[in-house]
């Protein structure tokens, strides 16, 4: 992600082919990461699956509600800055961590 973001500006001086290649490599890496995560979940026992499934469901629901509300705040100019996807990604990561922690304590 860093190479695709900063490469065009600092490494290869806005060369389109290299930028597209960096984005494609990032996309392929993301797909492989999803497949590796799926394999990991297939190796979990029933309790681990329940903990993660519930955590993912709560995180997805929260991300949709918070993301749409955040966008609405931006489009109605109730916040001075632009709504950035990085803020939502950070929220998703923190929310998942909290849900995993709470669910692990609850079920074990």
TABEL-V494386 format. One record per helix or strand. SS is the DSSP state (~ for helix, > for strand). FROM is the first residue (numbers start at 1). TO is the last residue. Records with the same first field share a line. If there is no record, write none. Layout:
SS: FROM-TO / FROM-TO
This chain:
~: 2-10 / 16-42 / 46-75 / 85-107
